[in-house]
């Protein structure tokens, strides 16, 4: 668990992991503590994620905090006025400009907390997340539980046949898997699509 034990200067924190790993819960936990410390908090998320609500960061266990949907990373710079903490949820859906925006905020003394999927459904690094991790002061990787074997899971296996990179959904669309089970399924898919196997 990540404990805040000092007064923060500008910095970048990344919370990453697969679907159902508790990223948003951890983000909300840190924000609640910042609010208890009377810090001014603003939360942003990409407008693309409208699964539950346009105005709230909602975690899967329904703890929520109001947030502002934005069309681009640059909008965060325009809207983050007079704040101590900027939180960004579903960060994988922003483009690479998010890295520059987070750097500018942190360089101006703001604590930036970024939560997002570190890998897409194929297990490849997702959007700006790897570069954000490179420039962050602090990174936490949280894990779901593999639905096939019960080990810690880091992959978001897609159950549908869609090959779109962005496919919003919940447990009907994704299942968290460990490396071993993810590789088993990927190899099964390859053998189905390879003639002669
Ligand atoms: Zn497994």
py3Dmol code that shows the C-alpha trace and the ligand (Angstrom):
import py3Dmol

protein = """\
ATOM      1  CA  UNK A   1       0.000   0.000   0.000  1.00  0.00           C
ATOM      2  CA  UNK A   2       1.170   3.486  -0.852  1.00  0.00           C
ATOM      3  CA  UNK A   3       1.279   5.797   2.161  1.00  0.00           C
ATOM      4  CA  UNK A   4       1.540   9.560   1.906  1.00  0.00           C
ATOM      5  CA  UNK A   5       3.815  10.558   4.757  1.00  0.00           C
ATOM      6  CA  UNK A   6       5.160  13.900   3.633  1.00  0.00           C
ATOM      7  CA  UNK A   7       3.997  17.157   2.168  1.00  0.00           C
ATOM      8  CA  UNK A   8       4.324  16.819  -1.580  1.00  0.00           C
ATOM      9  CA  UNK A   9       6.122  19.036  -3.965  1.00  0.00           C
ATOM     10  CA  UNK A  10       5.354  18.701  -7.644  1.00  0.00           C
ATOM     11  CA  UNK A  11       5.608  15.085  -8.735  1.00  0.00           C
ATOM     12  CA  UNK A  12       4.054  12.387 -10.894  1.00  0.00           C
ATOM     13  CA  UNK A  13       2.594   9.165  -9.485  1.00  0.00           C
ATOM     14  CA  UNK A  14       1.364   6.340 -11.736  1.00  0.00           C
ATOM     15  CA  UNK A  15      -1.127   3.657 -10.712  1.00  0.00           C
ATOM     16  CA  UNK A  16      -1.277   0.970 -13.406  1.00  0.00           C
ATOM     17  CA  UNK A  17      -2.565  -2.547 -13.918  1.00  0.00           C
ATOM     18  CA  UNK A  18      -5.119  -4.647 -15.798  1.00  0.00           C
ATOM     19  CA  UNK A  19      -8.900  -4.394 -15.802  1.00  0.00           C
ATOM     20  CA  UNK A  20     -10.420  -5.135 -12.366  1.00  0.00           C
ATOM     21  CA  UNK A  21      -7.096  -4.602 -10.576  1.00  0.00           C
ATOM     22  CA  UNK A  22      -8.296  -1.762  -8.334  1.00  0.00           C
ATOM     23  CA  UNK A  23      -6.568   1.177 -10.064  1.00  0.00           C
ATOM     24  CA  UNK A  24      -9.463   3.564  -9.643  1.00  0.00           C
ATOM     25  CA  UNK A  25     -10.019   2.452  -6.053  1.00  0.00           C
ATOM     26  CA  UNK A  26      -6.386   3.284  -5.279  1.00  0.00           C
ATOM     27  CA  UNK A  27      -6.714   6.643  -7.066  1.00  0.00           C
ATOM     28  CA  UNK A  28      -9.816   7.497  -5.034  1.00  0.00           C
ATOM     29  CA  UNK A  29      -8.108   6.404  -1.803  1.00  0.00           C
ATOM     30  CA  UNK A  30      -5.263   8.848  -2.407  1.00  0.00           C
ATOM     31  CA  UNK A  31      -7.643  11.643  -3.372  1.00  0.00           C
ATOM     32  CA  UNK A  32      -9.747  11.199  -0.254  1.00  0.00           C
ATOM     33  CA  UNK A  33      -6.598  11.514   1.859  1.00  0.00           C
ATOM     34  CA  UNK A  34      -5.589  14.656  -0.033  1.00  0.00           C
ATOM     35  CA  UNK A  35      -9.021  16.122   0.647  1.00  0.00           C
ATOM     36  CA  UNK A  36      -8.721  15.287   4.346  1.00  0.00           C
ATOM     37  CA  UNK A  37      -5.495  17.333   4.238  1.00  0.00           C
ATOM     38  CA  UNK A  38      -7.504  20.262   2.819  1.00  0.00           C
ATOM     39  CA  UNK A  39      -5.778  20.068  -0.525  1.00  0.00           C
ATOM     40  CA  UNK A  40      -7.575  21.258  -3.633  1.00  0.00           C
ATOM     41  CA  UNK A  41      -8.174  18.308  -5.936  1.00  0.00           C
ATOM     42  CA  UNK A  42      -9.270  18.180  -9.573  1.00  0.00           C
ATOM     43  CA  UNK A  43      -9.997  14.949 -11.442  1.00  0.00           C
ATOM     44  CA  UNK A  44      -9.996  14.553 -15.203  1.00  0.00           C
ATOM     45  CA  UNK A  45     -10.796  11.682 -17.498  1.00  0.00           C
ATOM     46  CA  UNK A  46     -11.053  11.299 -21.280  1.00  0.00           C
ATOM     47  CA  UNK A  47     -14.503  11.964 -22.663  1.00  0.00           C
ATOM     48  CA  UNK A  48     -14.368   8.551 -24.350  1.00  0.00           C
ATOM     49  CA  UNK A  49     -15.091   6.718 -21.092  1.00  0.00           C
ATOM     50  CA  UNK A  50     -18.827   7.211 -20.487  1.00  0.00           C
ATOM     51  CA  UNK A  51     -19.622   3.807 -19.099  1.00  0.00           C
ATOM     52  CA  UNK A  52     -21.302   5.064 -15.946  1.00  0.00           C
ATOM     53  CA  UNK A  53     -21.430   8.814 -15.676  1.00  0.00           C
ATOM     54  CA  UNK A  54     -20.165  11.908 -17.423  1.00  0.00           C
ATOM     55  CA  UNK A  55     -19.167  13.603 -14.210  1.00  0.00           C
ATOM     56  CA  UNK A  56     -17.900  11.021 -11.791  1.00  0.00           C
ATOM     57  CA  UNK A  57     -14.832   8.833 -11.470  1.00  0.00           C
ATOM     58  CA  UNK A  58     -16.549   5.610 -10.533  1.00  0.00           C
ATOM     59  CA  UNK A  59     -14.638   2.565  -9.445  1.00  0.00           C
ATOM     60  CA  UNK A  60     -16.048  -0.931  -9.793  1.00  0.00           C
ATOM     61  CA  UNK A  61     -17.115  -0.986  -6.145  1.00  0.00           C
ATOM     62  CA  UNK A  62     -19.115   2.241  -6.628  1.00  0.00           C
ATOM     63  CA  UNK A  63     -16.981   4.662  -4.589  1.00  0.00           C
ATOM     64  CA  UNK A  64     -17.065   7.759  -6.727  1.00  0.00           C
ATOM     65  CA  UNK A  65     -15.660  11.282  -6.873  1.00  0.00           C
ATOM     66  CA  UNK A  66     -16.874  13.969  -9.304  1.00  0.00           C
ATOM     67  CA  UNK A  67     -14.617  14.491 -12.323  1.00  0.00           C
ATOM     68  CA  UNK A  68     -14.334  16.590 -15.456  1.00  0.00           C
ATOM     69  CA  UNK A  69     -14.388  14.846 -18.860  1.00  0.00           C
ATOM     70  CA  UNK A  70     -11.944  16.404 -21.348  1.00  0.00           C
ATOM     71  CA  UNK A  71     -11.397  15.988 -25.093  1.00  0.00           C
ATOM     72  CA  UNK A  72      -7.606  16.290 -24.988  1.00  0.00           C
ATOM     73  CA  UNK A  73      -4.658  16.328 -22.597  1.00  0.00           C
ATOM     74  CA  UNK A  74      -4.110  20.027 -23.326  1.00  0.00           C
ATOM     75  CA  UNK A  75      -7.549  20.804 -21.896  1.00  0.00           C
ATOM     76  CA  UNK A  76      -6.262  19.664 -18.495  1.00  0.00           C
ATOM     77  CA  UNK A  77      -3.712  22.508 -18.502  1.00  0.00           C
ATOM     78  CA  UNK A  78      -6.464  25.037 -19.210  1.00  0.00           C
ATOM     79  CA  UNK A  79      -8.825  23.661 -16.554  1.00  0.00           C
ATOM     80  CA  UNK A  80      -6.396  22.844 -13.722  1.00  0.00           C
ATOM     81  CA  UNK A  81      -6.457  26.193 -11.970  1.00  0.00           C
ATOM     82  CA  UNK A  82      -5.618  26.795  -8.362  1.00  0.00           C
ATOM     83  CA  UNK A  83      -5.191  23.130  -7.436  1.00  0.00           C
ATOM     84  CA  UNK A  84      -2.739  21.126  -5.335  1.00  0.00           C
ATOM     85  CA  UNK A  85      -3.504  17.709  -6.817  1.00  0.00           C
ATOM     86  CA  UNK A  86      -4.473  16.775 -10.385  1.00  0.00           C
ATOM     87  CA  UNK A  87      -5.794  13.244 -10.861  1.00  0.00           C
ATOM     88  CA  UNK A  88      -6.206  11.638 -14.279  1.00  0.00           C
ATOM     89  CA  UNK A  89      -8.189   8.412 -14.669  1.00  0.00           C
ATOM     90  CA  UNK A  90      -8.257   6.080 -17.719  1.00  0.00           C
ATOM     91  CA  UNK A  91      -5.048   7.777 -18.848  1.00  0.00           C
ATOM     92  CA  UNK A  92      -4.331   5.137 -21.504  1.00  0.00           C
ATOM     93  CA  UNK A  93      -6.978   6.728 -23.737  1.00  0.00           C
ATOM     94  CA  UNK A  94      -5.095  10.053 -24.002  1.00  0.00           C
ATOM     95  CA  UNK A  95      -2.415  10.598 -26.663  1.00  0.00           C
ATOM     96  CA  UNK A  96       1.311  11.120 -25.981  1.00  0.00           C
ATOM     97  CA  UNK A  97       0.710  14.811 -25.221  1.00  0.00           C
ATOM     98  CA  UNK A  98      -0.429  13.678 -21.787  1.00  0.00           C
ATOM     99  CA  UNK A  99       3.223  13.059 -20.857  1.00  0.00           C
ATOM    100  CA  UNK A 100       4.164  16.686 -21.582  1.00  0.00           C
ATOM    101  CA  UNK A 101       1.067  17.968 -19.791  1.00  0.00           C
ATOM    102  CA  UNK A 102       1.870  15.949 -16.640  1.00  0.00           C
ATOM    103  CA  UNK A 103       5.460  17.184 -16.713  1.00  0.00           C
ATOM    104  CA  UNK A 104       4.326  20.827 -16.936  1.00  0.00           C
ATOM    105  CA  UNK A 105       1.901  20.372 -14.025  1.00  0.00           C
ATOM    106  CA  UNK A 106       4.513  18.637 -11.843  1.00  0.00           C
ATOM    107  CA  UNK A 107       7.156  21.219 -12.719  1.00  0.00           C
ATOM    108  CA  UNK A 108       4.722  23.843 -11.453  1.00  0.00           C
ATOM    109  CA  UNK A 109       4.490  22.205  -8.055  1.00  0.00           C
ATOM    110  CA  UNK A 110       1.356  20.128  -8.591  1.00  0.00           C
ATOM    111  CA  UNK A 111       1.042  16.520  -7.414  1.00  0.00           C
ATOM    112  CA  UNK A 112      -0.146  14.558 -10.456  1.00  0.00           C
ATOM    113  CA  UNK A 113      -1.703  11.122  -9.924  1.00  0.00           C
ATOM    114  CA  UNK A 114      -2.298   9.124 -13.103  1.00  0.00           C
ATOM    115  CA  UNK A 115      -4.266   5.857 -13.247  1.00  0.00           C
ATOM    116  CA  UNK A 116      -4.585   3.684 -16.334  1.00  0.00           C
ATOM    117  CA  UNK A 117      -4.217   0.342 -18.073  1.00  0.00           C
ATOM    118  CA  UNK A 118      -0.546  -0.390 -18.656  1.00  0.00           C
ATOM    119  CA  UNK A 119      -1.293  -2.963 -21.406  1.00  0.00           C
ATOM    120  CA  UNK A 120      -3.967  -3.290 -24.076  1.00  0.00           C
ATOM    121  CA  UNK A 121      -5.978  -6.489 -24.674  1.00  0.00           C
ATOM    122  CA  UNK A 122      -3.076  -7.990 -26.668  1.00  0.00           C
ATOM    123  CA  UNK A 123      -0.588  -7.385 -23.878  1.00  0.00           C
ATOM    124  CA  UNK A 124       1.146  -4.432 -25.570  1.00  0.00           C
ATOM    125  CA  UNK A 125       2.038  -1.207 -23.702  1.00  0.00           C
ATOM    126  CA  UNK A 126      -0.955   1.119 -23.916  1.00  0.00           C
ATOM    127  CA  UNK A 127      -0.835   4.704 -25.227  1.00  0.00           C
ATOM    128  CA  UNK A 128       1.113   7.188 -23.078  1.00  0.00           C
ATOM    129  CA  UNK A 129       1.382   4.849 -20.060  1.00  0.00           C
ATOM    130  CA  UNK A 130       4.947   3.530 -20.630  1.00  0.00           C
ATOM    131  CA  UNK A 131       6.323   7.044 -21.123  1.00  0.00           C
ATOM    132  CA  UNK A 132       4.434   8.312 -18.084  1.00  0.00           C
ATOM    133  CA  UNK A 133       6.019   5.534 -16.036  1.00  0.00           C
ATOM    134  CA  UNK A 134       9.451   6.594 -17.295  1.00  0.00           C
ATOM    135  CA  UNK A 135       9.092  10.168 -16.033  1.00  0.00           C
ATOM    136  CA  UNK A 136       7.129   9.403 -12.837  1.00  0.00           C
ATOM    137  CA  UNK A 137       8.624   9.617  -9.350  1.00  0.00           C
ATOM    138  CA  UNK A 138       6.485   6.770  -8.097  1.00  0.00           C
ATOM    139  CA  UNK A 139       4.803   3.791  -9.801  1.00  0.00           C
ATOM    140  CA  UNK A 140       2.451   1.188  -8.365  1.00  0.00           C
ATOM    141  CA  UNK A 141       1.308  -1.813 -10.359  1.00  0.00           C
ATOM    142  CA  UNK A 142      -1.846  -3.328  -8.927  1.00  0.00           C
ATOM    143  CA  UNK A 143      -3.106  -6.786  -9.846  1.00  0.00           C
ATOM    144  CA  UNK A 144      -6.439  -8.445 -10.436  1.00  0.00           C
ATOM    145  CA  UNK A 145      -7.001 -12.157  -9.791  1.00  0.00           C
ATOM    146  CA  UNK A 146      -6.692 -14.572 -12.722  1.00  0.00           C
ATOM    147  CA  UNK A 147     -10.145 -15.975 -13.406  1.00  0.00           C
ATOM    148  CA  UNK A 148      -8.666 -19.281 -14.619  1.00  0.00           C
ATOM    149  CA  UNK A 149      -6.148 -20.176 -11.884  1.00  0.00           C
ATOM    150  CA  UNK A 150      -6.375 -17.626  -9.060  1.00  0.00           C
ATOM    151  CA  UNK A 151      -2.860 -16.213  -9.416  1.00  0.00           C
ATOM    152  CA  UNK A 152      -2.246 -12.443  -9.562  1.00  0.00           C
ATOM    153  CA  UNK A 153      -3.362 -11.215 -13.014  1.00  0.00           C
ATOM    154  CA  UNK A 154      -1.828  -8.501 -15.177  1.00  0.00           C
ATOM    155  CA  UNK A 155      -3.497  -9.072 -18.573  1.00  0.00           C
ATOM    156  CA  UNK A 156      -6.932  -7.875 -19.733  1.00  0.00           C
ATOM    157  CA  UNK A 157      -8.015 -10.672 -22.050  1.00  0.00           C
ATOM    158  CA  UNK A 158     -10.839  -9.672 -24.381  1.00  0.00           C
ATOM    159  CA  UNK A 159     -13.650 -12.194 -24.642  1.00  0.00           C
ATOM    160  CA  UNK A 160     -15.207 -10.701 -27.789  1.00  0.00           C
ATOM    161  CA  UNK A 161     -13.770 -10.992 -31.323  1.00  0.00           C
ATOM    162  CA  UNK A 162     -13.425  -7.223 -31.737  1.00  0.00           C
ATOM    163  CA  UNK A 163      -9.969  -6.055 -32.814  1.00  0.00           C
ATOM    164  CA  UNK A 164     -10.586  -2.376 -32.024  1.00  0.00           C
ATOM    165  CA  UNK A 165      -7.997  -1.016 -29.593  1.00  0.00           C
ATOM    166  CA  UNK A 166     -10.660   0.834 -27.628  1.00  0.00           C
ATOM    167  CA  UNK A 167     -13.533  -1.446 -26.685  1.00  0.00           C
ATOM    168  CA  UNK A 168     -15.264  -0.298 -23.529  1.00  0.00           C
ATOM    169  CA  UNK A 169     -16.774  -2.975 -21.390  1.00  0.00           C
ATOM    170  CA  UNK A 170     -16.877  -4.826 -18.126  1.00  0.00           C
ATOM    171  CA  UNK A 171     -16.747  -8.464 -17.110  1.00  0.00           C
ATOM    172  CA  UNK A 172     -18.858  -9.409 -20.140  1.00  0.00           C
ATOM    173  CA  UNK A 173     -16.019  -8.199 -22.402  1.00  0.00           C
ATOM    174  CA  UNK A 174     -12.784  -8.668 -20.429  1.00  0.00           C
ATOM    175  CA  UNK A 175     -11.317 -11.203 -18.021  1.00  0.00           C
ATOM    176  CA  UNK A 176      -8.154 -10.688 -15.985  1.00  0.00           C
ATOM    177  CA  UNK A 177      -5.511 -13.376 -16.591  1.00  0.00           C
ATOM    178  CA  UNK A 178      -2.021 -14.199 -15.332  1.00  0.00           C
ATOM    179  CA  UNK A 179       0.886 -14.557 -17.787  1.00  0.00           C
ATOM    180  CA  UNK A 180       0.608 -18.344 -17.956  1.00  0.00           C
ATOM    181  CA  UNK A 181      -3.141 -18.442 -18.697  1.00  0.00           C
ATOM    182  CA  UNK A 182      -2.925 -15.457 -21.082  1.00  0.00           C
ATOM    183  CA  UNK A 183      -0.204 -17.220 -23.101  1.00  0.00           C
ATOM    184  CA  UNK A 184      -2.192 -20.471 -23.194  1.00  0.00           C
ATOM    185  CA  UNK A 185      -5.181 -18.650 -24.684  1.00  0.00           C
ATOM    186  CA  UNK A 186      -3.076 -16.641 -27.147  1.00  0.00           C
ATOM    187  CA  UNK A 187      -1.466 -19.890 -28.389  1.00  0.00           C
ATOM    188  CA  UNK A 188      -4.891 -21.557 -28.704  1.00  0.00           C
ATOM    189  CA  UNK A 189      -6.080 -18.630 -30.844  1.00  0.00           C
ATOM    190  CA  UNK A 190      -2.974 -18.876 -33.045  1.00  0.00           C
ATOM    191  CA  UNK A 191      -3.411 -22.604 -33.606  1.00  0.00           C
ATOM    192  CA  UNK A 192      -7.075 -22.097 -34.555  1.00  0.00           C
ATOM    193  CA  UNK A 193      -6.071 -19.537 -37.181  1.00  0.00           C
ATOM    194  CA  UNK A 194      -3.037 -21.433 -38.528  1.00  0.00           C
ATOM    195  CA  UNK A 195      -3.906 -24.079 -41.207  1.00  0.00           C
ATOM    196  CA  UNK A 196      -2.334 -27.483 -40.597  1.00  0.00           C
ATOM    197  CA  UNK A 197      -2.313 -27.239 -36.781  1.00  0.00           C
TER     198      UNK A 197
END
"""
ligand_1 = """\
1
ZN
Zn -3.854 -17.868 -14.456
"""
view = py3Dmol.view(width=600, height=400)
view.addModel(protein, "pdb")
view.setStyle({"model": 0}, {"cartoon": {"style": "trace"}})
view.addModel(ligand_1, "xyz")
view.setStyle({"model": 1}, {"stick": {}})
view.zoomTo()
view.show()
